[in-house]
């Protein structure tokens, strides 16, 4: 889900992008919009009220999209620095930089699968992988940017990772009390100053 400044609720599914204004529903698919496929995997609103989302499913051509009022912009591997056509999750910092993860087209996950972390500042694209940075896994399940613009990532097989400027910090089962190295979902609890995370394969939460 995402909520824009006009009070609209945006809802992404594997079948369509929906908008609810409190009275009426509207939906967008690859048949009635520029979206290359109808599977929406994540949605966020930037500080200008613009909707960003990731599209893609196994075997389909995905993309990063921007919807500003009624104007669509589609970013694909053909016209941008998007590393693959299978973007899965994103978040946006206070400077409206888009932080996202793209999976392998075949859907493989693990330390050596996927394209790591990609940043788009509106002009330049930068990708961080295990080959050119200290990110511990190339598969990211979830991304959250906190109020200090630190980028928190839940990874496959490597725990919780934080990028703070140029500094990487990794929390795993060897150096912390994290319950599992599979971190599938993250939420920032600003009231308690906690980070809550869910773990795959029945390992609970940390």
N, CA and C of each residue as an Amber inpcrd file, in Angstrom:
protein
   618
   0.8280000  -1.1990000   0.0000000   0.0000000   0.0000000   0.0000000
   0.8710000   1.2620000   0.0000000   0.3160000   2.3710000  -0.5090000
   0.9500000   3.6800000  -0.3970000  -0.1660000   4.7180000  -0.3090000
   0.1090000   5.8220000   0.3790000  -0.8870000   6.8560000   0.6070000
  -0.3300000   8.1910000   0.1320000  -1.0120000   8.8390000  -0.8200000
  -0.4750000  10.0910000  -1.3670000  -1.0510000  11.3000000  -0.6120000
  -0.5040000  12.5050000  -0.8510000  -0.9620000  13.6960000  -0.1130000
  -2.4240000  14.0630000  -0.3690000  -2.9950000  13.5810000  -1.4700000
  -4.3960000  13.8750000  -1.7750000  -5.3640000  12.9300000  -1.0530000
  -4.8130000  11.9740000  -0.2890000  -5.6450000  11.0470000   0.4480000
  -6.0100000   9.7890000  -0.3120000  -5.4350000   9.6160000  -1.4950000
  -5.6890000   8.4030000  -2.2610000  -4.9130000   7.2280000  -1.6780000
  -5.5190000   6.0580000  -1.6960000  -4.8590000   4.8220000  -1.2980000
  -4.4670000   4.0800000  -2.5680000  -3.1810000   3.7490000  -2.6910000
  -2.6720000   2.9760000  -3.8170000  -2.3870000   1.5660000  -3.3360000
  -2.7640000   0.6020000  -4.1440000  -2.6960000  -0.7900000  -3.7410000
  -2.1450000  -1.5940000  -4.9070000  -1.0200000  -2.2620000  -4.6740000
  -0.3970000  -3.0420000  -5.7260000  -0.6450000  -4.5260000  -5.5450000
  -1.0150000  -5.1990000  -6.6130000  -1.1930000  -6.6460000  -6.6050000
  -0.4510000  -7.2320000  -7.8050000  -0.4310000  -8.5510000  -7.8940000
   0.1700000  -9.1880000  -9.0640000  -0.7300000  -9.1000000 -10.2930000
  -1.9170000  -8.5040000 -10.1420000  -2.8550000  -8.4020000 -11.2610000
  -3.0530000  -6.9720000 -11.7490000  -2.7960000  -5.9640000 -10.8840000
  -3.0700000  -4.5760000 -11.2670000  -2.5720000  -3.6180000 -10.1920000
  -2.5180000  -2.3360000 -10.5650000  -2.3180000  -1.2280000  -9.6380000
  -3.6660000  -0.5620000  -9.4310000  -4.0890000  -0.4600000  -8.1660000
  -5.3890000   0.1130000  -7.8470000  -5.2350000   1.4460000  -7.1160000
  -6.2110000   2.3350000  -7.3360000  -6.2950000   3.5890000  -6.5810000
  -7.7100000   3.7390000  -6.0430000  -7.8010000   4.0840000  -4.7500000
  -9.0960000   4.3020000  -4.1080000  -9.0920000   5.6890000  -3.4770000
 -10.0330000   6.5420000  -3.8740000 -10.0620000   7.9280000  -3.3830000
 -11.0580000   8.1310000  -2.2520000 -11.5880000   7.0260000  -1.7040000
 -12.5880000   7.1110000  -0.6480000 -13.9910000   6.8480000  -1.1430000
 -14.1690000   6.9710000  -2.4770000 -15.4920000   6.7230000  -3.0710000
 -15.4070000   5.7710000  -4.2530000 -14.4330000   6.0000000  -5.1130000
 -14.3500000   5.2340000  -6.3460000 -13.0120000   4.5260000  -6.4810000
 -13.0400000   3.3910000  -7.1840000 -11.8320000   2.6340000  -7.4830000
 -11.4210000   2.8890000  -8.9290000 -10.1100000   2.9040000  -9.1480000
  -9.5620000   2.9500000 -10.4870000  -8.4120000   1.9720000 -10.5380000
  -8.2120000   1.3360000 -11.6720000  -7.1190000   0.3670000 -11.7490000
  -6.3330000   0.5370000 -13.0420000  -5.0540000   0.1270000 -12.9840000
  -4.1540000   0.2110000 -14.1300000  -3.5050000  -1.1530000 -14.3400000
  -3.4710000  -1.5800000 -15.5880000  -2.7960000  -2.8090000 -15.9700000
  -1.9530000  -2.5300000 -17.2140000  -1.3060000  -3.5770000 -17.7230000
  -0.5440000  -3.4270000 -18.9570000  -1.4520000  -3.2110000 -20.1610000
  -2.7540000  -3.4450000 -20.0010000  -3.6950000  -3.2540000 -21.0970000
  -4.1950000  -1.8160000 -21.2130000  -4.2580000  -1.0920000 -20.0810000
  -4.8200000   0.2620000 -20.1470000  -3.8440000   1.3410000 -19.6890000
  -2.5570000   0.9970000 -19.5900000  -1.5450000   1.9650000 -19.1570000
  -0.2050000   1.5990000 -19.7970000   0.8180000   2.4550000 -19.6260000
   2.1450000   2.1350000 -20.1680000   2.9020000   1.0600000 -19.3770000
   2.3360000   0.5470000 -18.2900000   3.0340000  -0.4760000 -17.5180000
   3.3180000  -1.6850000 -18.4070000   4.5740000  -2.1810000 -18.4320000
   4.9000000  -3.3250000 -19.2810000   4.3360000  -4.6420000 -18.7750000
   4.0120000  -4.7210000 -17.5010000   3.3260000  -5.8820000 -16.9570000
   2.4540000  -5.4180000 -15.7980000   1.5520000  -6.2700000 -15.3500000
   0.5570000  -5.8570000 -14.3560000   0.9110000  -6.2500000 -12.9300000
   2.0670000  -6.8850000 -12.7240000   2.4530000  -7.3570000 -11.3950000
   3.2280000  -6.2660000 -10.6540000   2.6050000  -5.7100000  -9.6190000
   3.2160000  -4.6470000  -8.8110000   3.8200000  -5.2730000  -7.5590000
   5.1230000  -5.0680000  -7.3570000   5.7900000  -5.6970000  -6.2210000
   6.0790000  -4.7400000  -5.0630000   6.0920000  -3.4220000  -5.3140000
   6.2830000  -2.4680000  -4.2200000   5.8400000  -1.0900000  -4.6740000
   5.4330000  -0.2470000  -3.7030000   4.9760000   1.1130000  -3.9760000
   5.4940000   2.0590000  -2.9030000   5.9040000   3.2720000  -3.3140000
   6.2910000   4.3110000  -2.3660000   5.9250000   5.6710000  -2.9440000
   5.6940000   6.6520000  -2.0580000   5.4200000   8.0380000  -2.4420000
   6.6110000   8.8930000  -2.0220000   7.1580000   9.7030000  -2.9470000
   8.2820000  10.5670000  -2.5700000   7.7740000  11.8480000  -1.9120000
   8.7120000  12.7310000  -1.5180000   8.2870000  13.9150000  -0.7670000
   7.6540000  15.0040000  -1.6390000   7.5280000  14.7350000  -2.9360000
   6.7790000  15.6130000  -3.8370000   5.3990000  15.0430000  -4.1680000
   5.0820000  13.9100000  -3.5570000   3.7920000  13.2920000  -3.7960000
   3.7260000  12.4280000  -5.0350000   4.8900000  12.0990000  -5.5940000
   4.9420000  11.2800000  -6.8060000   4.9740000   9.8020000  -6.4190000
   4.2100000   8.9990000  -7.1410000   4.1620000   7.5600000  -6.8910000
   5.2400000   6.8410000  -7.6840000   6.0210000   5.9980000  -6.9840000
   7.0190000   5.1390000  -7.6030000   6.6530000   3.6930000  -7.3110000
   6.9410000   2.8120000  -8.2600000   6.6400000   1.4130000  -8.0310000
   7.5350000   0.4910000  -8.8380000   7.6330000  -0.7350000  -8.3670000
   8.3850000  -1.7610000  -9.0780000   7.4180000  -2.7670000  -9.6680000
   7.7460000  -3.2110000 -10.8700000   6.9080000  -4.1490000 -11.6060000
   7.7250000  -5.3600000 -12.0120000   7.1090000  -6.5090000 -12.0250000
   7.7920000  -7.6750000 -12.5580000   7.3660000  -8.9550000 -11.8820000
   7.3770000 -10.0170000 -12.6560000   7.1070000 -11.3380000 -12.1390000
   7.8730000 -12.3140000 -13.0010000   8.0380000 -13.5490000 -12.5360000
   8.8290000 -14.5230000 -13.2710000   8.3040000 -14.6750000 -14.6980000
   9.2110000 -14.5230000 -15.6410000   8.8500000 -14.6990000 -17.0410000
   8.2660000 -13.4740000 -17.7060000   8.0790000 -12.3610000 -16.9650000
   7.5140000 -11.1550000 -17.5400000   8.5510000 -10.0380000 -17.5580000
   8.3350000  -9.0500000 -18.4220000   9.2160000  -7.8980000 -18.4970000
   8.7640000  -6.8590000 -17.4760000   9.5860000  -6.6160000 -16.4670000
   9.2490000  -5.6630000 -15.4300000   9.9110000  -4.3190000 -15.6600000
   9.7630000  -3.4190000 -14.6880000  10.3100000  -2.0710000 -14.8120000
  10.1450000  -1.3310000 -13.4950000  10.8060000  -0.1930000 -13.3930000
  10.5420000   0.8050000 -12.3680000   9.6520000   1.8500000 -13.0140000
   8.5630000   2.2450000 -12.3220000   7.7120000   3.2810000 -12.9070000
   7.5580000   4.4610000 -11.9740000   7.2850000   5.6100000 -12.5870000
   6.9520000   6.8390000 -11.8710000   5.6410000   7.3590000 -12.4340000
   4.6960000   7.6520000 -11.5330000   3.4140000   8.2020000 -11.9520000
   3.2260000   9.5410000 -11.2560000   3.3430000  10.6100000 -12.0260000
   3.2060000  11.9700000 -11.5050000   1.9460000  12.5750000 -12.0890000
   0.9050000  12.7050000 -11.2600000  -0.4360000  13.0760000 -11.7150000
  -0.8730000  12.0520000 -12.7650000  -0.9150000  12.4050000 -14.0310000
  -1.3280000  11.4330000 -15.0530000  -0.1900000  11.0700000 -16.0060000
   1.0420000  11.4850000 -15.6630000   2.1810000  11.2480000 -16.5410000
   2.9990000  10.0540000 -16.0570000   3.1690000   9.0740000 -16.9300000
   3.9260000   7.8730000 -16.6140000   5.3480000   7.9910000 -17.1430000
   6.3110000   7.5130000 -16.3590000   7.6800000   7.3290000 -16.8340000
   8.0770000   5.9050000 -16.5000000   8.5340000   5.1690000 -17.4950000
   8.8950000   3.7710000 -17.3400000  10.3960000   3.6200000 -17.5220000
  11.0700000   3.0410000 -16.5270000  12.5060000   2.7830000 -16.5960000
  12.7200000   1.2780000 -16.7520000  13.4150000   0.8920000 -17.8100000
  13.7110000  -0.5170000 -18.0590000  15.2120000  -0.6840000 -18.2830000
  15.6360000  -1.9040000 -18.5110000  17.0530000  -2.1490000 -18.8010000
  17.4540000  -1.5470000 -20.1430000  16.4820000  -1.2360000 -20.9910000
  16.7850000  -0.6880000 -22.3110000  17.0180000   0.8140000 -22.2920000
  16.4290000   1.5250000 -21.3250000  16.5600000   2.9910000 -21.3450000
  17.1440000   3.5630000 -20.0600000  17.6880000   2.7010000 -19.1920000
  18.1880000   3.1920000 -17.9010000  19.3000000   2.2870000 -17.3840000
  19.7710000   2.5920000 -16.1780000  20.7820000   1.7700000 -15.5330000
  20.2090000   0.6830000 -14.6590000  18.9350000   0.3630000 -14.8330000
  18.3160000  -0.7320000 -14.0870000  19.0630000  -2.0310000 -14.4190000
  19.5750000  -2.7390000 -13.4150000  20.4410000  -3.9000000 -13.7080000
  19.7080000  -5.1080000 -14.2650000  18.4400000  -5.3240000 -13.8790000
  17.6300000  -6.3950000 -14.4610000  16.2010000  -5.8890000 -14.6120000
  15.3810000  -6.6420000 -15.3110000  13.9850000  -6.2660000 -15.5170000
  13.0650000  -6.9070000 -14.4860000  13.6120000  -7.1890000 -13.2920000
  12.8300000  -7.8470000 -12.2550000  12.9890000  -7.0970000 -10.9320000
  12.6320000  -5.7760000 -10.8730000  12.7310000  -5.0410000  -9.6130000
  11.6830000  -5.5280000  -8.6120000  12.0960000  -5.6650000  -7.3430000
  11.2180000  -6.2760000  -6.3480000  10.8310000  -5.3620000  -5.1910000
  11.7300000  -4.4950000  -4.7430000  11.4200000  -3.6490000  -3.5860000
  12.1720000  -2.3400000  -3.7120000  11.6340000  -1.2940000  -3.0500000
  12.2710000   0.0170000  -3.0990000  11.8870000   0.8400000  -1.8810000
  12.6910000   1.8770000  -1.6170000  12.3170000   2.9330000  -0.6930000
  12.9760000   4.2130000  -1.1770000  12.5830000   5.3530000  -0.5860000
  13.0020000   6.6650000  -1.0690000  13.5320000   7.4790000   0.1010000
  14.6940000   8.1400000  -0.0920000  15.2540000   8.9410000   1.0010000
  14.7740000  10.3860000   0.9130000  15.2720000  11.2330000   1.8150000
  14.7890000  12.6180000   1.9030000  15.1970000  13.4500000   0.6970000
  16.1800000  12.9950000  -0.0670000  16.6060000  13.6790000  -1.2860000
  15.9430000  13.1010000  -2.5340000  14.9170000  12.2800000  -2.3190000
  14.1790000  11.6250000  -3.4020000  15.0440000  10.6840000  -4.2300000
  16.0980000  10.1540000  -3.6310000  16.8410000   9.0940000  -4.2910000
  16.0910000   7.7830000  -4.1040000  16.0000000   7.0160000  -5.1710000
  15.3040000   5.7440000  -5.1540000  16.3060000   4.6290000  -4.8840000
  16.0740000   3.8630000  -3.8360000  16.9180000   2.7210000  -3.4910000
  16.1080000   1.4590000  -3.7630000  16.6510000   0.5410000  -4.5620000
  15.8510000  -0.6160000  -4.9670000  16.7200000  -1.8610000  -5.1420000
  16.0380000  -2.9750000  -5.2270000  16.7000000  -4.2450000  -5.5110000
  16.0350000  -4.8980000  -6.7100000  16.8750000  -5.4720000  -7.5970000
  16.3750000  -6.2300000  -8.7410000  16.8370000  -7.6750000  -8.6230000
  15.9090000  -8.5960000  -8.7610000  16.2390000 -10.0140000  -8.7110000
  16.6810000 -10.5160000 -10.0730000  17.2690000 -11.7190000 -10.0620000
  17.5700000 -12.3860000 -11.3180000  16.2590000 -12.7040000 -12.0330000
  16.2950000 -12.6780000 -13.3500000  15.0770000 -12.9240000 -14.1210000
  14.5070000 -14.3120000 -13.8480000  15.3740000 -15.2780000 -13.5900000
  14.9060000 -16.6220000 -13.3220000  14.3430000 -16.8100000 -11.9290000
  14.4750000 -15.7750000 -11.0670000  13.9220000 -15.8380000  -9.7200000
  14.8470000 -16.4400000  -8.6870000  16.0990000 -16.7640000  -9.0790000
  17.0250000 -17.3590000  -8.1200000  17.3310000 -16.3620000  -6.9920000
  17.4770000 -16.8720000  -5.7630000  17.7950000 -16.0160000  -4.6210000
  18.9830000 -16.6040000  -3.8660000  19.7060000 -15.7490000  -3.1320000
  20.8610000 -16.1840000  -2.3640000  21.9760000 -15.1630000  -2.4430000
  23.0490000 -15.4110000  -1.7250000  24.1630000 -14.4690000  -1.6850000
  24.6930000 -14.1270000  -3.0670000  24.7150000 -15.1010000  -3.9400000
  25.3270000 -14.9160000  -5.2550000  24.3190000 -14.7040000  -6.3700000
  23.0650000 -14.5120000  -6.0260000  22.0210000 -14.2770000  -7.0190000
  21.4330000 -12.8870000  -6.8260000  20.9470000 -12.2930000  -7.9120000
  20.3920000 -10.9560000  -7.8230000  21.4240000  -9.8940000  -8.1200000
  20.9970000  -8.6480000  -8.0530000  21.8430000  -7.5270000  -8.4720000
  22.1950000  -6.5800000  -7.3390000  21.9770000  -7.0000000  -6.0850000
  22.3610000  -6.1460000  -4.9700000  21.4740000  -4.9250000  -4.8110000
  22.0900000  -3.8060000  -4.4600000  21.3780000  -2.5580000  -4.1940000
  21.6490000  -1.5660000  -5.3240000  20.5870000  -0.9460000  -5.8340000
  20.7210000   0.0570000  -6.8900000  20.1350000   1.3750000  -6.4180000
  20.8460000   2.4760000  -6.6950000  20.3950000   3.8200000  -6.3340000
  20.2040000   4.6440000  -7.6080000  19.0770000   5.3530000  -7.6750000
  18.7830000   6.2560000  -8.7900000  18.4480000   7.6300000  -8.2250000
  19.2670000   8.6440000  -8.5620000  19.0640000   9.9790000  -8.0110000
  18.3180000  10.9080000  -8.9610000  17.7390000  10.3450000 -10.0030000
  17.0520000  11.1450000 -11.0040000  17.8680000  11.3290000 -12.2640000
  19.1840000  11.1350000 -12.1220000  20.0860000  11.2370000 -13.2700000
  21.0270000  10.0400000 -13.3630000  21.7090000   9.7480000 -12.2530000
  22.7140000   8.6940000 -12.2570000  22.1930000   7.4210000 -11.5870000
  22.7080000   6.2930000 -12.0630000  22.3990000   4.9880000 -11.4930000
  23.6770000   4.4010000 -10.9120000  23.6100000   3.8890000  -9.6800000
  24.7520000   3.2280000  -9.0490000  24.2690000   1.8980000  -8.4840000
  25.0150000   0.8330000  -8.7450000  24.6560000  -0.4790000  -8.2090000
  25.7610000  -0.9810000  -7.2930000  25.3650000  -1.5240000  -6.1430000
  26.2900000  -2.0830000  -5.1580000  26.0710000  -3.5910000  -5.0960000
  27.1140000  -4.3470000  -5.3520000  27.0390000  -5.8090000  -5.2940000
  28.1590000  -6.3350000  -4.4050000  28.1980000  -7.6410000  -4.2310000
  29.2640000  -8.2450000  -3.4220000  30.6250000  -8.1030000  -4.0930000
  30.6480000  -7.7540000  -5.3720000  31.9200000  -7.5980000  -6.0780000
  32.5090000  -6.2010000  -5.9550000  31.6700000  -5.1810000  -5.7560000
  32.2080000  -3.8140000  -5.7270000  31.9260000  -3.0660000  -4.4240000
  31.3750000  -3.7760000  -3.4140000  31.0590000  -3.1190000  -2.1360000
  31.0970000  -4.1490000  -1.0140000  30.7380000  -3.6940000   0.1940000
  30.7120000  -4.5830000   1.3540000  29.3150000  -5.1340000   1.6280000
  28.4100000  -5.0240000   0.6620000  27.1090000  -5.6580000   0.8450000
  27.3260000  -7.1730000   0.9020000  26.7340000  -7.8780000   1.8790000
  27.0610000  -9.2860000   2.0750000  26.2660000 -10.2620000   1.2170000
  25.2160000  -9.7770000   0.5490000  24.3720000 -10.6620000  -0.2530000
  23.8230000  -9.8810000  -1.4390000  23.7110000 -10.5430000  -2.5770000
  23.1550000  -9.8930000  -3.7670000  21.6410000 -10.0050000  -3.8550000
  21.0240000 -10.7400000  -2.9250000  19.5620000 -10.7960000  -2.8550000
  19.0820000 -10.0060000  -1.6380000  18.1820000  -9.0560000  -1.8760000
  17.5970000  -8.2310000  -0.8220000  16.0900000  -8.4720000  -0.8180000
  15.5670000  -8.8570000   0.3430000  14.1280000  -9.0940000   0.4700000
  13.3440000  -7.8050000   0.7060000  13.9460000  -6.8650000   1.4400000
  13.2230000  -5.6390000   1.7860000  14.2150000  -4.5050000   1.9950000
  13.7760000  -3.2710000   1.7250000  14.5970000  -2.0680000   1.8870000
  13.7800000  -1.0220000   2.6370000  14.3800000  -0.4130000   3.6650000
  13.7440000   0.6710000   4.4100000  14.7710000   1.7690000   4.6390000
  14.3980000   3.0190000   4.3710000  15.2550000   4.1740000   4.6440000
  14.7330000   4.8640000   5.8900000  15.6170000   5.0770000   6.8850000
  15.1640000   5.7100000   8.1220000  15.2700000   7.2370000   8.0320000
  14.9320000   7.9290000   9.1310000  14.8840000   9.3920000   9.1220000
  16.2610000  10.0280000   8.9910000  17.3360000   9.2480000   9.1800000
  18.6940000   9.7320000   8.9940000  19.2360000   9.3800000   7.6050000
  18.3770000   8.9040000   6.7290000  18.7300000   8.4640000   5.3790000
  19.6780000   7.2640000   5.3680000  19.6770000   6.4970000   6.4440000
  20.3860000   5.2200000   6.4300000  19.5200000   4.1940000   5.7080000
  20.1490000   3.4120000   4.8370000  19.4290000   2.4230000   4.0510000
  19.5900000   1.0620000   4.7230000  18.4680000   0.5020000   5.1920000
  18.4650000  -0.8020000   5.8580000  17.9440000  -1.8570000   4.8930000
  18.6430000  -2.9840000   4.8460000  18.2960000  -4.0420000   3.8990000
  18.1850000  -5.3820000   4.6050000  17.1010000  -6.0850000   4.3270000
  16.9720000  -7.4690000   4.7600000  17.4500000  -8.3630000   3.6370000
  18.4430000  -9.1890000   3.9120000  19.0790000  -9.9410000   2.8360000
  18.7880000 -11.4380000   2.9320000  19.1220000 -12.1350000   1.8640000
  19.0810000 -13.5880000   1.8490000  20.4260000 -14.1240000   2.3160000
  20.4080000 -14.9350000   3.3500000  21.5660000 -15.6690000   3.8530000
  22.5970000 -14.8200000   4.5830000  22.3590000 -13.4980000   4.7140000
  23.4110000 -12.6480000   5.2930000  22.9090000 -11.6620000   6.3380000
  21.6580000 -11.7760000   6.7770000  21.1790000 -10.9510000   7.8680000
  20.7380000  -9.5570000   7.4700000  20.8740000  -8.6250000   8.4230000
  20.4630000  -7.2320000   8.2630000  21.6860000  -6.3840000   7.9140000
  21.5570000  -5.5470000   6.8970000  22.6650000  -4.7150000   6.4320000
  22.2430000  -3.2580000   6.4140000  23.1520000  -2.3650000   6.7980000
  22.8810000  -0.9300000   6.7930000  23.9550000  -0.1970000   5.9940000
  23.5200000   0.7060000   5.1040000  24.4250000   1.6040000   4.3920000
  24.1740000   3.0130000   4.9090000  25.1660000   3.5610000   5.6000000
  25.0980000   4.9000000   6.1840000  26.1630000   5.7520000   5.5110000
  25.7650000   6.4960000   4.4810000  26.7470000   7.2240000   3.6850000
  27.5900000   6.2540000   2.8810000  28.8770000   6.1520000   3.2520000
  29.7730000   5.1970000   2.5910000  30.1060000   4.0130000   3.4960000
  29.4650000   3.9490000   4.6690000  29.8030000   2.9240000   5.6540000
  28.7790000   1.8070000   5.6500000  29.2660000   0.5690000   5.5350000
  28.4080000  -0.6150000   5.5760000  28.5290000  -1.2840000   6.9410000
  27.3990000  -1.6750000   7.5240000  27.3700000  -2.4420000   8.7630000
  26.4680000  -3.6500000   8.5530000  27.0020000  -4.8260000   8.8740000
  26.2530000  -6.0610000   8.6740000  25.9820000  -6.7430000  10.0140000
  24.7300000  -7.1150000  10.2540000  24.3440000  -7.8400000  11.4620000
  23.9020000  -9.2440000  11.0590000  24.6140000 -10.2400000  11.5630000
  24.2750000 -11.6190000  11.2400000  24.3340000 -12.4690000  12.5030000
  24.1220000 -13.7650000  12.3480000  24.0560000 -14.6510000  13.5100000
  25.4070000 -14.8450000  14.1860000  26.4830000 -14.4780000  13.5160000
  27.8150000 -14.6120000  14.1110000  28.1870000 -13.4180000  14.9670000
  27.6830000 -12.2210000  14.6380000  28.1180000 -11.0270000  15.3770000
  26.9920000 -10.3310000  16.1330000  25.7910000 -10.9530000  16.1590000
  24.6650000 -10.3290000  16.8560000  23.6970000 -11.4120000  17.3260000
  22.6160000 -10.9830000  17.9850000  21.5970000 -11.9130000  18.4700000
  20.4290000 -12.0360000  17.4960000  20.6400000 -11.6770000  16.2360000
  19.5870000 -11.8070000  15.2420000  19.1500000 -13.2720000  15.1480000
  17.8490000 -13.5100000  14.9700000  17.3250000 -14.8770000  15.0270000
  17.6510000 -15.7040000  13.7940000  17.8550000 -15.0310000  12.6540000
  18.1290000 -15.7540000  11.4170000  18.8090000 -14.8180000  10.4310000
  19.5890000 -15.3840000   9.5150000  20.2310000 -14.5860000   8.4720000
  19.3120000 -14.3250000   7.2820000  18.0940000 -14.8800000   7.3160000
  17.0980000 -14.5920000   6.2840000  16.1550000 -13.5200000   6.8180000
  16.3580000 -12.2660000   6.3890000  15.5440000 -11.1400000   6.8510000
  14.6180000 -10.7280000   5.7120000  13.3340000 -11.0340000   5.8670000
  12.4160000 -10.8730000   4.7410000  11.5970000  -9.5940000   4.7750000
  11.4700000  -8.9480000   5.9320000  10.6320000  -7.7630000   6.0470000
  11.1600000  -6.8930000   7.1800000  11.2080000  -5.5670000   6.9740000
  11.7500000  -4.6350000   7.9680000  10.7480000  -3.5190000   8.2160000
  10.6600000  -3.0870000   9.4730000   9.8480000  -1.9300000   9.8150000
  10.5850000  -1.0980000  10.8610000  10.6490000   0.2140000  10.6420000
  11.2760000   1.1290000  11.5970000  10.2460000   1.5490000  12.6300000
  10.5380000   1.3150000  13.8940000   9.6800000   1.7030000  15.0180000
  10.2990000   2.9550000  15.6360000   9.8760000   4.1440000  15.1610000
  10.4760000   5.3950000  15.6240000  10.1010000   5.7170000  17.0680000
   8.9710000   5.2050000  17.5430000   8.5490000   5.4720000  18.9160000
   9.5280000   4.8500000  19.9110000   9.9540000   3.6250000  19.6280000
  10.8830000   2.9290000  20.5250000  12.3270000   2.9800000  20.0290000
  12.5410000   3.5430000  18.8390000  13.8580000   3.5530000  18.2180000
  14.3610000   2.1320000  17.9730000  13.4540000   1.2770000  17.5030000
  13.7670000  -0.1130000  17.1960000  13.6900000  -0.3510000  15.6890000
  14.3170000  -1.4060000  15.2550000  14.0830000  -1.9680000  13.9280000
  13.5230000  -3.3640000  14.1340000  12.3240000  -3.6010000  13.6230000
  11.6980000  -4.9040000  13.7070000  11.8860000  -5.6250000  12.3740000
  12.1310000  -6.9180000  12.4280000  12.3050000  -7.6710000  11.1930000
  11.6990000  -9.0570000  11.3110000  11.1920000  -9.5240000  10.1740000
  10.6400000 -10.8610000  10.0750000  11.6360000 -11.7780000   9.3850000
  11.6110000 -13.0660000   9.7450000  12.5450000 -14.0330000   9.1600000
  11.7870000 -15.1240000   8.4250000  12.3390000 -15.5320000   7.3100000
  11.7700000 -16.6240000   6.5440000  11.9850000 -17.9600000   7.2390000
  11.2230000 -18.9600000   6.7830000  11.4090000 -20.3640000   7.1690000
  11.1840000 -20.6130000   8.6470000  10.2020000 -19.8930000   9.2360000
   9.7720000 -20.1900000  10.5840000  10.7100000 -19.7540000  11.6930000
  11.5240000 -18.7360000  11.4230000  12.4870000 -18.2860000  12.4450000
  12.0000000 -17.1020000  13.2580000  10.7350000 -16.7220000  13.1070000
  10.1680000 -15.6770000  13.9570000  10.5780000 -14.2830000  13.5750000
  10.6810000 -13.3830000  14.5840000  11.0300000 -11.9900000  14.3810000
  12.1900000 -11.5960000  15.2730000  12.8710000 -10.5070000  14.8930000
  13.9170000  -9.9160000  15.7440000  13.6350000  -8.4320000  15.8910000
